[in-house]
Amino acid sequence: MRYFFMVILVILLAACRSEPDPIPSGFDLNKTAIAQETNLAVTQQAIASSTPNIVRATATPIIDHPDFVGSVYPNGDWSGAALTDLEGSRRTLSDYAGQLIVLQTIAADCAVCQEQTQTIVEAVQNRAAFDDAGDIIITLLSVDATDTPAELEEYAAPYTTDPAITWITGQASQGLTQSLSGTFGQGAINPSAGMVIFIAPDGTAYLSSQAGLLAADQVEAMITYLRSPFSESAPTEEAGAGG
């Protein structure tokens, strides 16, 4: 019996003498902090992945063009594609950046084209009567590959006598024809459509909202508007956007 009590006493003494948990070393503390940071990062990543992205829309001001202004196109490949003038020199529309270009696509034997050319001349002459029209360039651009320089010169002769008006008459290259068609539609390479493209000094192109041939006062309204400083700092509309 005494032996039994001695064993119990030894066990109790051993239990009382058990050492406390060791104090973690600096290394152990560092590992614990890293583990906690890792767990926090994983948690934050999980929250972010489960939260839908929020896109905040920003308002971009668009110029409110008058009703007579139709589609608007930013400067594109068409401005750098070549045309050949009556002297055989190769030019591009971008050569005349900073000036207002009134571009009409024509064919030498197109009677409708001649009617539209006449109204363009009247409009520019009206502007020249009020102020200097030297920054306006009328461009008669043949999109008919069969037209010869002599035929185009004959077409332009009745209209190019006014020294107050600057003219370019020429033949569009295949690349320019394709670029005009791709940007402005088939009407740009269909001379009988009488399409007139107004290219502002900054290279932005405008079409009138008026379908068909333009009257002289409609051409003049476009010229007057595009010569005004309406877009010095405001962004232009996207390609094909109506006014």
C-alpha positions in Angstrom: 0.0 0.0 0.0 2.8 2.4 0.9 4.4 1.7 -2.5 1.2 2.7 -4.2 1.1 6.0 -2.4 4.7 6.7 -3.3 3.9 6.2 -7.0 1.0 8.6 -6.8 3.2 11.2 -5.1 5.9 10.9 -7.8 3.3 11.5 -10.5 1.8 14.6 -8.7 5.3 16.1 -8.3 6.1 15.5 -11.9 2.9 17.2 -13.0 3.7 20.3 -10.8 7.2 20.6 -12.2 6.1 20.6 -15.9 7.7 23.6 -17.7 5.6 26.3 -19.3 5.5 26.7 -23.1 8.8 28.2 -24.4 8.7 31.9 -25.5 8.8 32.1 -29.3 12.1 33.2 -30.7 12.3 36.2 -33.1 12.5 33.9 -36.0 9.3 32.1 -35.0 7.5 35.5 -34.5 8.6 36.6 -38.0 7.3 33.4 -39.5 4.0 34.0 -37.8 3.7 37.6 -39.1 4.5 36.5 -42.6 1.8 33.8 -42.4 -0.7 36.3 -41.2 0.1 38.8 -44.0 -0.1 36.0 -46.5 -3.5 34.9 -45.2 -4.7 38.6 -45.4 -3.5 39.0 -49.0 -5.2 35.8 -50.0 -8.4 37.0 -48.3 -8.3 40.4 -50.0 -7.6 38.7 -53.4 -10.6 36.4 -53.0 -12.8 39.4 -52.1 -11.6 41.4 -55.1 -12.1 38.5 -57.5 -15.7 38.1 -56.3 -16.5 41.8 -56.7 -17.6 42.9 -60.1 -15.4 45.6 -61.8 -17.1 49.0 -61.7 -16.4 51.2 -64.7 -17.0 54.9 -64.0 -18.3 56.6 -67.2 -16.8 60.0 -68.0 -18.7 62.4 -70.0 -17.0 63.5 -73.3 -18.5 66.7 -74.7 -19.7 66.4 -78.3 -20.1 69.5 -80.4 -23.7 70.2 -81.2 -23.4 70.9 -84.9 -26.1 72.8 -86.8 -28.8 70.8 -88.6 -27.2 71.3 -92.0 -24.1 69.4 -90.9 -24.4 65.6 -91.4 -21.9 63.0 -90.8 -18.4 63.8 -89.3 -15.3 61.8 -90.0 -11.9 62.1 -88.3 -8.8 62.4 -90.4 -8.1 59.0 -92.0 -6.0 57.1 -94.6 -7.8 58.9 -97.4 -5.9 62.1 -96.5 -2.6 60.5 -97.3 -3.5 58.6 -100.4 -2.2 60.0 -103.7 -3.9 61.9 -106.5 -2.3 63.1 -109.7 -2.9 66.7 -110.8 -3.1 67.9 -114.4 0.6 68.6 -114.4 1.4 65.0 -113.5 2.5 65.8 -110.0 1.4 63.5 -107.2 -0.2 65.1 -104.2 -2.2 64.2 -101.1 -5.0 66.0 -99.4 -2.9 66.2 -96.3 -0.5 68.5 -98.2 -3.2 71.2 -97.7 -3.6 70.8 -94.0 -4.6 74.1 -92.4 -6.8 75.1 -95.3 -10.5 74.3 -96.0 -10.9 71.8 -98.8 -14.2 71.5 -100.8 -13.8 68.1 -102.5 -16.1 67.0 -105.2 -15.7 63.6 -106.8 -16.3 63.7 -110.6 -16.1 62.1 -113.9 -15.2 64.1 -117.0 -18.4 63.2 -118.9 -20.8 63.6 -115.9 -23.4 66.3 -116.5 -24.7 66.1 -112.9 -21.1 66.7 -111.7 -20.9 69.9 -113.7 -24.1 71.1 -112.1 -22.7 70.6 -108.6 -19.4 72.1 -109.6 -21.2 75.3 -110.7 -23.0 75.7 -107.3 -19.7 75.2 -105.5 -18.1 77.9 -107.5 -21.0 80.3 -106.8 -20.7 79.6 -103.1 -17.0 80.3 -103.0 -17.4 83.4 -105.1 -20.0 84.7 -102.7 -17.5 84.1 -99.8 -14.8 85.8 -101.8 -17.0 88.9 -102.2 -17.2 89.3 -98.4 -13.7 88.3 -97.4 -10.5 86.6 -98.6 -11.3 83.1 -99.9 -7.6 82.2 -100.3 -7.7 79.5 -97.6 -10.5 77.7 -99.6 -9.3 75.0 -102.0 -11.8 73.5 -104.5 -10.7 70.0 -105.4 -12.2 68.3 -108.5 -11.2 64.7 -108.1 -11.9 62.2 -110.8 -12.7 58.7 -109.6 -13.1 57.4 -113.2 -9.9 55.7 -114.1 -10.6 56.2 -117.8 -10.5 60.0 -117.6 -7.5 61.6 -119.3 -5.7 64.8 -118.2 -7.0 66.5 -121.3 -10.6 65.6 -120.5 -10.3 66.7 -116.9 -8.8 70.0 -118.1 -11.7 70.5 -120.4 -14.1 69.8 -117.6 -12.5 72.3 -115.2 -11.8 75.1 -117.8 -15.2 76.9 -117.4 -14.8 77.2 -113.6 -11.1 77.8 -113.0 -10.9 81.3 -114.4 -11.5 83.2 -111.2 -8.1 84.1 -109.7 -9.7 84.5 -106.2 -10.3 80.8 -106.1 -7.7 78.1 -105.6 -8.2 74.9 -107.6 -6.9 71.4 -107.7 -8.1 69.1 -110.5 -6.7 65.6 -110.6 -7.2 61.8 -110.9 -7.6 59.7 -107.8 -5.2 56.8 -107.3 -6.7 53.4 -106.7 -5.7 53.6 -103.1 -7.4 57.0 -102.7 -10.6 55.7 -104.5 -10.7 52.6 -102.2 -10.1 54.7 -99.1 -12.8 57.2 -100.0 -15.3 54.4 -100.6 -14.4 52.7 -97.4 -14.8 55.8 -95.4 -17.6 57.8 -97.0 -19.5 55.0 -98.8 -20.1 54.1 -102.4 -21.5 57.6 -103.0 -18.0 58.9 -102.8 -17.0 57.0 -106.0 -20.3 57.4 -107.8 -19.8 60.8 -109.6 -23.5 61.1 -110.4 -24.3 61.2 -106.7 -22.7 64.6 -106.6 -21.1 64.0 -103.2 -19.2 67.0 -101.7 -16.8 66.4 -98.9 -15.8 69.4 -96.7 -12.4 69.0 -95.1 -11.8 71.4 -92.2 -8.4 72.9 -91.5 -7.7 70.3 -88.8 -8.3 67.4 -91.3 -11.8 66.5 -90.0 -14.2 65.7 -92.9 -17.9 66.7 -93.0 -20.8 65.8 -95.2 -23.9 67.9 -95.5 -27.1 66.6 -94.1 -28.8 67.4 -97.4 -29.2 64.4 -99.7 -28.4 64.9 -103.3 -27.0 68.0 -105.0 -26.2 70.9 -102.8 -27.4 74.4 -103.6 -25.0 77.3 -103.5 -26.4 78.6 -100.2 -26.0 75.1 -98.6 -22.4 74.9 -99.7 -21.7 78.4 -98.5 -23.3 77.6 -95.1 -20.9 74.7 -94.7 -17.9 76.8 -95.7 -18.9 79.6 -93.3 -19.4 77.2 -90.4 -16.2 75.3 -90.9 -14.1 78.5 -91.2 -15.4 79.6 -87.8 -13.4 78.6 -84.6 -16.1 76.3 -83.3 -13.8 73.5 -82.4 -10.5 74.9 -81.2 -10.5 72.9 -78.0 -13.6 70.6 -78.1 -13.4 67.0 -79.4 -15.0 66.1 -82.7 -17.7 63.6 -83.1 -17.0 60.0 -83.9 -16.9 58.8 -87.5 -20.3 58.7 -89.1 -21.9 60.5 -86.2 -24.7 62.8 -87.2 -24.9 66.4 -86.2 
